[in-house]
Amino acid sequence: MFKLVAIPVTAFIVCALIGPVLIKYLHKLNFGQSIRECGPASHMKKSGTPTMGGLMMLAALTLALLWGSFTPRVVIALVLTLGHGAIGFIDDYIKVVMKRNLGLTAKQKFLLQFILAGAYVYFAETHIGNTALWVPGLNVSLDLGWGYYALAFVLLVGTTNAVNLTDGLDGLVSFVSLPVTLAFAFIAYMQGFLDLSGFALGIAGACLGFLLFNRHPAQVFMGDTGSLALGGGVAALALLTRTELLLVIIGGVYVAEALSVIIQVGYFRLTGGKRFFRMAPVHHHFELGGWREVKVVRVFTIFSLALSAVGLGLWLAAVL
């Protein structure tokens, strides 16, 4: 039990300590975020705010996990987290150092994500071999055979990109992810996976520590370094606790953000240029509707708390 307290506390303290140093260093290197002109006009004042702040989160999580044991489950989760963080770092580096505002091309980013997802699927097929999928609400398990590996592949790629899309306002993705990771920490604990519970709490602690510098008005952005890593960690938690479909509920805010982009693009093409939302992802829709940034973050966080509670309720109803 001590470790389950020490891990998130350590992650929080590490962020609190290295945050000011990292932010100062990023300022010195002129690693400022470029704000795209197609975004909300109110965001232009954020131009130049240091990015790549996700590095402090990854350092905090890794150091905090030294309190625990690097079991196979934790190693898998950490590899997926750091691996996606590396992809994000490359993307951020291209943006802020090479001055290519769009970073990696979509094809390049997806290729790297596919490689990581493929590596996990290969591991799952050779070492886990369990292709059953639990269906929340119905409380049944379906053996999908090879279809499970296709689902795991889609879940990994989809979650990392959905979390990345959620990272568009000061503190938004960290606040939204706190109840998500705490929910998975509880599920893992109840399953007897104390190592995985500690990993989830480590992410929560890192998010909380990062919010010291990322809450409105943000002193630093996590960049793709942090958001892709966070997505990889959340996806790993769902896969390793075998609650893949439950992630759709617990991570419902991520799903809504991703669906808003898909709907916007599809509607734009079908109608010859009309928009379904004022702007996508959907958090910008509310901004352009007159909501202050802090209100959007607050409401989305409340929804994340509610959805996490619903997800936990469904899981508890099945196991108790």
C-alpha positions as CSV (number, residue, x, y, z in Angstrom):
1,M,0.0,0.0,0.0
2,F,2.9,2.4,0.7
3,K,4.1,2.1,-2.8
4,L,0.7,3.0,-4.2
5,V,0.9,6.2,-2.3
6,A,4.6,6.8,-2.9
7,I,4.4,6.5,-6.7
8,P,1.8,9.3,-7.4
9,V,3.3,11.5,-4.7
10,T,6.8,11.1,-6.3
11,A,5.5,11.8,-9.8
12,F,3.9,15.0,-8.5
13,I,7.0,16.1,-6.7
14,V,9.3,15.4,-9.6
15,C,7.1,17.5,-11.9
16,A,7.0,20.3,-9.3
17,L,10.8,20.3,-9.0
18,I,11.9,20.0,-12.6
19,G,9.1,22.0,-14.1
20,P,10.6,25.5,-13.5
21,V,14.0,24.3,-14.7
22,L,12.7,22.7,-17.8
23,I,10.5,25.7,-18.7
24,K,13.4,28.0,-18.3
25,Y,15.5,25.8,-20.5
26,L,12.8,25.5,-23.2
27,H,12.6,29.3,-23.1
28,K,16.3,29.6,-23.6
29,L,16.2,27.2,-26.6
30,N,13.3,29.2,-28.0
31,F,11.2,26.0,-28.1
32,G,7.9,28.0,-28.3
33,Q,4.6,26.7,-29.7
34,S,3.5,28.1,-33.0
35,I,-0.3,28.8,-33.1
36,R,-2.0,27.9,-36.3
37,E,-3.9,30.8,-37.8
38,C,-6.9,28.6,-38.5
39,G,-7.5,28.1,-34.8
40,P,-9.5,30.4,-32.4
41,A,-8.2,34.0,-32.6
42,S,-8.0,34.1,-28.8
43,H,-5.2,31.5,-28.9
44,M,-2.8,33.7,-30.9
45,K,-1.6,35.2,-27.6
46,K,-0.3,31.8,-26.6
47,S,2.2,31.8,-29.4
48,G,5.7,31.4,-28.1
49,T,4.7,29.4,-25.0
50,P,7.2,26.6,-24.5
51,T,6.1,23.2,-25.6
52,M,7.6,19.7,-25.1
53,G,6.6,19.9,-21.4
54,G,5.5,16.3,-21.7
55,L,9.2,15.5,-21.0
56,M,8.7,16.4,-17.3
57,M,5.7,14.0,-17.2
58,L,7.7,11.1,-18.7
59,A,10.6,11.7,-16.4
60,A,8.3,12.0,-13.4
61,L,6.5,8.7,-14.3
62,T,9.6,6.8,-14.9
63,L,11.3,7.9,-11.7
64,A,8.2,7.3,-9.6
65,L,7.9,3.7,-10.9
66,L,11.2,2.9,-9.2
67,W,9.2,2.6,-6.0
68,G,7.4,-0.4,-7.6
69,S,8.4,-3.5,-9.6
70,F,9.1,-3.5,-13.3
71,T,6.9,-6.5,-13.9
72,P,6.0,-7.6,-17.4
73,R,2.7,-5.7,-17.3
74,V,4.5,-2.5,-16.1
75,V,7.2,-2.9,-18.8
76,I,4.6,-3.2,-21.5
77,A,2.7,-0.2,-20.3
78,L,5.9,1.9,-20.0
79,V,7.1,0.9,-23.4
80,L,3.8,1.9,-25.0
81,T,3.9,5.2,-23.1
82,L,7.5,6.1,-23.8
83,G,7.3,4.8,-27.3
84,H,4.4,7.1,-28.2
85,G,6.2,9.8,-26.3
86,A,9.2,9.4,-28.6
87,I,6.9,9.7,-31.6
88,G,5.5,12.9,-30.1
89,F,9.0,14.2,-29.4
90,I,10.0,13.8,-33.0
91,D,6.9,15.6,-34.1
92,D,7.5,18.4,-31.6
93,Y,11.2,18.7,-32.6
94,I,10.3,19.1,-36.2
95,K,7.7,21.8,-35.3
96,V,9.8,23.9,-33.0
97,V,13.4,23.3,-34.1
98,M,13.0,22.7,-37.8
99,K,10.2,25.2,-38.0
100,R,7.7,23.0,-39.8
101,N,4.5,23.9,-38.1
102,L,2.7,20.6,-39.0
103,G,5.5,18.4,-37.7
104,L,5.4,14.8,-38.9
105,T,3.1,14.2,-41.9
106,A,0.0,12.1,-41.1
107,K,1.5,9.2,-43.0
108,Q,4.7,9.3,-41.0
109,K,3.0,9.6,-37.7
110,F,0.6,6.8,-38.4
111,L,3.4,4.5,-39.6
112,L,5.3,4.9,-36.4
113,Q,2.1,4.4,-34.4
114,F,1.3,1.3,-36.5
115,I,4.8,-0.1,-35.7
116,L,4.2,0.3,-31.9
117,A,0.7,-1.2,-32.1
118,G,1.9,-4.0,-34.2
119,A,4.6,-4.8,-31.7
120,Y,2.0,-5.0,-28.9
121,V,-0.2,-7.2,-31.0
122,Y,2.7,-9.5,-31.7
123,F,3.5,-9.7,-28.0
124,A,-0.2,-10.3,-27.1
125,E,-0.5,-13.1,-29.6
126,T,2.7,-14.9,-28.6
127,H,2.6,-14.4,-24.8
128,I,-1.0,-13.7,-23.7
129,G,-3.1,-15.6,-26.3
130,N,-6.4,-14.6,-24.6
131,T,-8.7,-13.3,-27.3
132,A,-11.8,-12.9,-25.1
133,L,-13.5,-9.5,-25.1
134,W,-15.7,-8.5,-22.1
135,V,-18.8,-6.5,-23.1
136,P,-19.8,-4.0,-20.4
137,G,-23.5,-3.9,-19.5
138,L,-24.2,-7.3,-21.0
139,N,-21.5,-9.0,-18.7
140,V,-20.6,-11.5,-21.4
141,S,-17.2,-12.4,-22.9
142,L,-16.9,-13.0,-26.6
143,D,-14.0,-14.9,-28.1
144,L,-13.0,-12.9,-31.1
145,G,-10.1,-15.0,-32.2
146,W,-7.8,-13.0,-34.5
147,G,-10.4,-10.2,-34.5
148,Y,-9.3,-9.3,-31.0
149,Y,-5.8,-8.4,-32.2
150,A,-7.3,-6.2,-34.9
151,L,-9.4,-4.5,-32.1
152,A,-6.3,-4.0,-29.9
153,F,-4.5,-2.5,-32.9
154,V,-7.3,0.0,-33.5
155,L,-7.7,0.8,-29.8
156,L,-4.0,1.7,-29.5
157,V,-3.9,3.9,-32.5
158,G,-7.3,5.4,-31.9
159,T,-6.7,6.2,-28.3
160,T,-3.4,7.9,-28.8
161,N,-4.8,10.1,-31.5
162,A,-8.0,10.9,-29.6
163,V,-6.0,12.0,-26.5
164,N,-3.8,14.0,-28.7
165,L,-6.9,15.8,-30.2
166,T,-8.1,16.5,-26.6
167,D,-4.9,18.5,-25.9
168,G,-6.1,21.8,-27.2
169,L,-6.8,24.0,-24.2
170,D,-4.8,24.9,-21.0
171,G,-5.0,22.0,-18.7
172,L,-7.8,20.2,-20.6
173,V,-6.2,16.8,-21.3
174,S,-4.6,16.5,-17.9
175,F,-7.8,17.4,-16.0
176,V,-9.8,15.0,-18.2
177,S,-7.3,12.2,-17.8
178,L,-7.1,12.4,-14.0
179,P,-10.5,10.6,-13.4
180,V,-9.7,8.2,-16.3
181,T,-6.4,7.0,-14.8
182,L,-7.8,6.9,-11.3
183,A,-10.6,4.7,-12.5
184,F,-8.2,2.3,-14.1
185,A,-6.0,2.4,-11.0
186,F,-9.0,1.2,-9.0
187,I,-9.9,-1.5,-11.5
188,A,-6.3,-2.8,-11.6
189,Y,-6.2,-2.8,-7.8
190,M,-9.4,-4.8,-7.5
191,Q,-8.0,-7.3,-10.0
192,G,-5.0,-7.8,-7.9
193,F,-2.7,-6.0,-10.3
194,L,-1.0,-3.7,-7.8
195,D,1.9,-3.1,-10.2
196,L,-0.5,-1.8,-12.9
197,S,-2.5,0.2,-10.3
198,G,0.8,1.9,-9.4
199,F,1.4,2.7,-13.0
200,A,-2.0,4.3,-13.4
201,L,-1.5,6.3,-10.2
202,G,1.9,7.4,-11.5
203,I,0.3,8.9,-14.6
204,A,-2.3,10.6,-12.4
205,G,0.5,12.1,-10.2
206,A,2.4,13.3,-13.3
207,C,-0.8,14.9,-14.7
208,L,-1.4,16.6,-11.4
209,G,2.1,17.8,-11.2
210,F,2.1,19.1,-14.8
211,L,-1.1,21.1,-14.1
212,L,1.0,23.3,-11.7
213,F,2.4,24.8,-14.9
214,N,-0.2,24.0,-17.5
215,R,-3.4,25.2,-15.9
216,H,-4.8,28.5,-17.3
217,P,-2.8,30.6,-18.2
218,A,-0.4,27.9,-19.2
219,Q,3.3,28.4,-18.7
220,V,4.1,25.4,-20.8
221,F,2.3,22.9,-23.2
222,M,2.9,19.2,-23.0
223,G,3.0,19.0,-26.8
224,D,2.7,15.7,-28.7
225,T,5.5,14.4,-26.5
226,G,3.1,14.4,-23.6
227,S,-0.3,13.8,-25.3
228,L,0.7,10.8,-27.4
229,A,2.5,9.3,-24.4
230,L,-0.6,9.9,-22.3
231,G,-2.7,8.2,-24.9
232,G,-0.4,5.2,-25.0
233,G,-0.5,4.9,-21.3
234,V,-4.3,5.0,-21.1
235,A,-4.6,2.5,-23.9
236,A,-2.2,0.2,-22.2
237,L,-4.2,0.3,-19.0
238,A,-7.4,-0.7,-20.9
239,L,-5.6,-3.5,-22.7
240,L,-3.8,-5.0,-19.7
241,T,-6.9,-4.9,-17.4
242,R,-8.9,-6.4,-20.3
243,T,-11.5,-3.6,-20.2
244,E,-11.0,-2.6,-23.8
245,L,-14.7,-1.6,-24.5
246,L,-15.0,0.1,-21.1
247,L,-12.4,2.6,-22.3
248,V,-15.0,3.9,-24.7
249,I,-17.1,4.9,-21.7
250,I,-14.5,5.9,-19.2
251,G,-12.6,7.8,-21.9
252,G,-15.8,9.2,-23.4
253,V,-14.4,12.7,-23.7
254,Y,-11.6,11.4,-25.8
255,V,-14.1,9.6,-28.0
256,A,-16.2,12.7,-28.4
257,E,-13.2,14.8,-29.4
258,A,-12.2,12.3,-32.1
259,L,-15.7,11.8,-33.4
260,S,-16.2,15.6,-33.7
261,V,-13.2,15.7,-36.1
262,I,-14.5,12.7,-38.1
263,I,-18.0,14.3,-38.3
264,Q,-16.6,17.7,-39.3
265,V,-14.4,16.3,-42.1
266,G,-17.1,14.0,-43.4
267,Y,-19.8,16.7,-43.3
268,F,-17.5,19.2,-45.0
269,R,-16.8,16.8,-47.9
270,L,-20.4,15.7,-48.3
271,T,-21.9,19.2,-48.3
272,G,-19.2,20.9,-50.4
273,G,-17.7,23.0,-47.7
274,K,-20.3,23.4,-44.9
275,R,-19.3,22.8,-41.3
276,F,-21.2,20.7,-38.7
277,F,-19.4,22.3,-35.8
278,R,-18.1,25.9,-35.5
279,M,-14.7,24.3,-35.2
280,A,-13.3,20.8,-34.4
281,P,-12.2,19.3,-32.1
282,V,-15.4,20.0,-30.2
283,H,-13.8,21.9,-27.4
284,H,-13.2,24.7,-29.9
285,H,-16.9,24.6,-30.9
286,F,-17.8,25.7,-27.4
287,E,-15.1,28.3,-27.3
288,L,-16.4,29.9,-30.5
289,G,-19.9,29.7,-29.0
290,G,-18.8,32.1,-26.3
291,W,-17.6,29.8,-23.5
292,R,-14.4,30.9,-21.7
293,E,-11.6,28.5,-21.9
294,V,-11.7,27.7,-18.2
295,K,-15.4,26.9,-18.5
296,V,-14.8,24.5,-21.3
297,V,-12.1,22.7,-19.3
298,R,-14.4,22.7,-16.2
299,V,-17.4,21.2,-18.0
300,F,-15.3,18.6,-19.9
301,T,-13.7,17.6,-16.6
302,I,-17.1,17.1,-15.0
303,F,-18.2,14.9,-17.9
304,S,-15.0,12.9,-17.6
305,L,-15.7,12.4,-13.9
306,A,-19.3,11.3,-14.6
307,L,-18.3,8.9,-17.4
308,S,-15.5,7.4,-15.3
309,A,-18.1,6.8,-12.5
310,V,-20.5,5.2,-15.0
311,G,-17.7,2.9,-16.3
312,L,-16.7,1.9,-12.8
313,G,-20.3,1.2,-11.9
314,L,-20.7,-1.1,-14.9
315,W,-17.5,-2.9,-14.0
316,L,-18.4,-3.3,-10.3
317,A,-21.8,-4.6,-11.2
318,A,-20.2,-7.3,-13.2
319,V,-17.6,-8.4,-10.6
320,L,-19.5,-8.1,-7.4
